Structures are given as C-alpha cells and as structure tokens.
Amino acid sequence: MLTVHAEVRTPLDQKLVWGRIGDFFAIHGWHPDAEHTARDDSRNSIRRVALRGGGEAIEELINQTEQSYSYKMVGGSIPVRNYQATVAVTQDGESGETVVSWDAEFDADGIPAEQARQLITGFYEGGLAAAVS
C-alpha cells in the first residue's frame, strides 16, 4: 500500500480556508485540475469529478467532521485502487498557522508505484496551493 501526505501552512483563518474547501461536492471551485463536480443521482454521497485534460474520479464520502472529510475512490480513470483519503484543516497551536493536509492510501493499478505516488502527490500539491492563494 502506498501513502501520500501533502500539507500547506497559511496565516489565513482556519474557518475561511475550510469555507473554501469543505464542501466535498465543490472541489471544482478551488482545485485547478477539477473541471466540474456532479452528485451521482443514484447515491447522494458520491461525486463525479471531471478532470482537466480528460479523465474522471468517482468518489464516495465516507466520513465528515467539522473541518475534515474522508472519502474513497469507487471508480473512474485514475490508475489506483483501494484509494482512501482525508482532507483536513487544523491549527498549529505553536505558530497559530492554519494547516491544510491531504492524506491517502492506495495501490497503483496498471502503472509503477512511484508513478502513481507522483500523480497523486502532484494533484494534492496543486490543489492545496490553490486552496490558500
């Protein structure tokens, strides 16, 4: 199983940042590689994310708290399987900075493990940078 951890720190208010990224069904509003998001008509907890340049991720929300959500990938064209991730916004007690993190576990599917890790890491880093800009 592969893991990815990406995070960004910002002086922006924690609630402001969560307000930007906290809606599981609106990733297209802040992530530059997400072109459109739609709820699945058959299951309200599933989003279909159309990706810039082609491709789709079909993901199911499995847990949500006040400032985090966890989801799993249930279909699409991303070359991973057994994918589960968590997005969270916290505050660093020492520095007072807002910390936005994105963590995942998954297996590569049809591509080398390091290529899968780089693909997910790049997606996360691009999204997190946009979330706090």
C-alpha positions as CSV (number, residue, x, y, z in Angstrom):
1,M,0.0,0.0,0.0
2,L,1.3,3.4,-1.0
3,T,0.8,6.6,1.1
4,V,0.9,10.2,0.3
5,H,0.9,13.2,2.7
6,A,0.8,16.8,1.5
7,E,0.2,19.9,3.5
8,V,0.4,23.6,3.3
9,R,0.6,26.2,6.0
10,T,-1.0,29.6,5.8
11,P,-1.7,32.6,8.0
12,L,-5.3,32.6,6.7
13,D,-8.1,31.9,9.2
14,Q,-8.9,28.2,9.6
15,K,-12.6,28.8,9.1
16,L,-12.0,30.8,6.0
17,V,-9.9,28.0,4.5
18,W,-12.5,25.4,5.5
19,G,-15.2,27.5,3.9
20,R,-13.2,27.3,0.6
21,I,-12.6,23.6,0.6
22,G,-15.0,22.0,3.0
23,D,-17.8,21.2,0.5
24,F,-17.0,17.7,-0.8
25,F,-19.2,18.3,-3.8
26,A,-17.5,21.5,-4.8
27,I,-13.8,20.6,-5.4
28,H,-14.0,22.2,-8.8
29,G,-14.4,25.6,-7.1
30,W,-10.9,25.5,-5.7
31,H,-8.8,22.8,-7.3
32,P,-7.3,23.9,-10.7
33,D,-7.4,20.3,-12.1
34,A,-11.1,19.7,-11.3
35,E,-13.2,21.0,-14.1
36,H,-16.7,20.0,-12.9
37,T,-18.2,18.1,-10.0
38,A,-21.6,16.4,-10.0
39,R,-23.6,14.4,-7.4
40,D,-24.4,10.9,-8.5
41,D,-28.2,10.6,-8.9
42,S,-28.3,7.1,-7.5
43,R,-26.3,7.7,-4.3
44,N,-26.2,11.2,-2.8
45,S,-22.8,10.5,-1.1
46,I,-20.9,10.1,-4.4
47,R,-19.3,12.8,-6.5
48,R,-18.1,12.5,-10.1
49,V,-15.2,14.8,-10.7
50,A,-14.4,15.6,-14.4
51,L,-10.7,16.4,-14.6
52,R,-9.0,19.0,-16.8
53,G,-7.3,17.3,-19.7
54,G,-9.7,14.3,-19.5
55,G,-10.5,11.6,-17.1
56,E,-12.8,11.2,-14.2
57,A,-12.7,10.3,-10.5
58,I,-15.8,8.8,-8.9
59,E,-15.6,9.2,-5.1
60,E,-17.7,8.4,-2.1
61,L,-17.9,10.5,1.0
62,I,-17.4,8.1,4.0
63,N,-16.9,10.5,6.9
64,Q,-17.2,14.2,7.6
65,T,-16.4,16.2,10.7
66,E,-16.4,20.0,11.4
67,Q,-13.1,20.5,9.5
68,S,-12.3,17.3,7.7
69,Y,-13.7,14.7,5.4
70,S,-12.7,11.2,4.3
71,Y,-13.6,9.6,1.0
72,K,-12.8,6.6,-1.1
73,M,-12.5,6.2,-4.9
74,V,-15.2,3.9,-6.3
75,G,-14.5,4.3,-10.0
76,G,-13.1,6.4,-12.7
77,S,-9.9,6.6,-14.8
78,I,-7.3,7.3,-12.2
79,P,-4.8,4.4,-12.2
80,V,-5.1,3.5,-8.5
81,R,-7.2,1.1,-6.5
82,N,-8.1,0.7,-2.8
83,Y,-7.8,4.5,-2.6
84,Q,-9.0,6.3,0.6
85,A,-8.1,9.9,1.5
86,T,-8.7,12.6,4.1
87,V,-8.7,16.3,3.7
88,A,-8.4,18.3,7.0
89,V,-7.9,21.8,8.2
90,T,-6.3,22.3,11.6
91,Q,-4.5,25.0,13.5
92,D,-0.9,24.7,14.7
93,G,-1.0,25.5,18.4
94,E,2.5,26.9,18.5
95,S,2.7,29.0,15.3
96,G,-1.0,29.8,15.1
97,E,-0.9,28.9,11.4
98,T,-3.7,27.1,9.6
99,V,-2.5,23.7,8.4
100,V,-4.3,22.1,5.4
101,S,-3.5,18.4,4.9
102,W,-4.4,15.8,2.4
103,D,-3.5,12.2,3.1
104,A,-4.2,9.0,1.1
105,E,-3.5,5.3,1.0
106,F,-3.8,3.4,-2.3
107,D,-2.3,0.8,-4.6
108,A,-1.0,1.5,-8.1
109,D,-3.2,0.0,-10.8
110,G,-1.5,-0.6,-14.1
111,I,1.4,1.9,-13.6
112,P,4.5,1.7,-11.5
113,A,4.1,2.5,-7.8
114,E,6.3,5.6,-7.9
115,Q,4.4,7.0,-10.9
116,A,1.1,6.5,-9.0
117,R,2.6,8.2,-6.0
118,Q,3.8,11.2,-8.1
119,L,0.5,11.5,-9.8
120,I,-1.5,11.8,-6.5
121,T,1.2,14.0,-4.9
122,G,1.1,16.4,-7.8
123,F,-2.7,16.6,-7.7
124,Y,-2.7,17.2,-4.0
125,E,0.1,19.9,-4.0
126,G,-1.6,21.8,-6.9
127,G,-4.9,21.8,-5.0
128,L,-3.5,22.8,-1.7
129,A,-1.6,25.7,-3.2
130,A,-4.8,26.9,-4.8
131,A,-6.8,26.5,-1.6
132,V,-4.7,29.0,0.2
133,S,-4.0,31.5,-2.5
